[in-house]
């Protein structure tokens, strides 16, 4: 199926587990959604505003993308969920008739307010970025980074918005604990409990009209084992279609691995698990072996916009991963492709020398080519891991 092709709305969401590894926690499956299937494990590129930066839907689909992640916060600010609904939902509006997942908007509200992801927006008026006016049990009121408009987000209103947007998988409202909460267990616990109450309210609103959409709960608790298990236990008893692991996972793959060690045994094995915001090489390889099914991240495309391409080297001791900075002058007459084993659009047709030239001359197509390569490369990692699970090697 080509992105943009007209497809009928299919059967409701379903997760099909094909094989559970006997060597690790890894598993291979298929997510069935109304707009197509996703073989898991899977990388999920982030198209904040309904599109990837410098890469169109067809290029992304050809590179391996089946599920794409978009941000409710940004779509609420512009063009508005009501506009997307009038245009027929996110699939018709964006011209991408393949599966979408949207978040609640809560992450952006809290993280932008604390300054942790300010680079995401590049707003000229940084004083307005994610400015929280009020956060209460009812929800959060913030001012739009775009024009300062007052916006209220509640557990119920984010679901109403995501119903209007029409993504295949949606996420309930949760609270991102403030910076430093990891050092204050009482503050972290209060935040985790508020998220659980908000998520249950979101679920009640969702169940009024599921609209063939799936909802994934978000497990919180930082690096605290008791809070992670408490959150997972509570949410696992509710009729969510899947689970996402959010909040702080520490500063290393080892920290994240420990969090997954706490959480994964607490979640229903028949339901899919998504890791929010992390999909670099180390996190993918570790997360897949722990049993995570899908991973969203803007890292591959963000790295590409800085001129960094991903490489895979295959040897007797396995595959190693590295990065290539293509703006460096040492590539100006290198006629090799970025990766000689890669079959992406860029590597099939263009040399490092030409891509280097495009980047140095600020030609937008250079950013497109490196982005396509990094997306393809990341999908290829999970495809190889998936085959390894099916073959009994992972």
Buried (B, 14 or more C-beta within 10 A) or exposed (E): EEBBEEBEBBEBBEBEBEBBBEEBBBBBBBBBBBBBBBBBBBBBBBBBBBBBBBBBBBBBBBBBBBBBBBBBBBBBBEBBBEEBBEBEBBBEBBBBBBBBBBBBBBBBBBBBBBEBBBEBBEBEEBEBBBBBEEBEEEBBBBBBBBEEEEBEBBBBBBBBBBBBBBBBBBBBBBBBBBEEBBEEEEBBBBBBBBBBBBBBBBBBBBEEEBBBBBBBBBBBBBBBBEBBBBBBEBBBEBEBBBBBBBBBBBEEBEEBBBBBEBBBEBBEEEBBBBBBBBBBBBBBBBBBBBBBBBBBBBBBBBBBBEBBBBBBEEEEEEEEBEEBBBEBEEBEEBEEBBBEEBEBBBBEEBBBBBBBBBBBEEEEEBBBBBBBBBBBBBBBBBBBBBEBBEEEEB
